[in-house]
């Protein structure tokens, strides 16, 4: 089964247990030297970017009942 692509507004858990909210996917329509990346934010307001190809190594989708 293919890994789920994160979507804006979803909350995902980092492997250390900290939740992060997905803001948007960057470079979604581009090819070549600009990989699709996930832009996400922590509860402290800091924003981060991770390539989508590396996303599932550290993140899992938060269960709806956890909110």
Phi, psi and omega in degrees: 000138180286143178294143179291137175278128179296149180237154180306134178093343179285152176252129179239148179261129173288158182299342177273003176094357181275130178278145177226142178262130177285128178269312179187168172263133178258150178061029186296328183258001185262156177237170174091233189277003179245093183289149174298132183227151179260126176258125186221163187226139175271171181294343178273001178090351178289141180248147184225162176226134177222139178298139180302324181296343181251357188301309187286351176294328185240349186236147170227149182291136179286135178295143181301326182287348180279349186281000000 
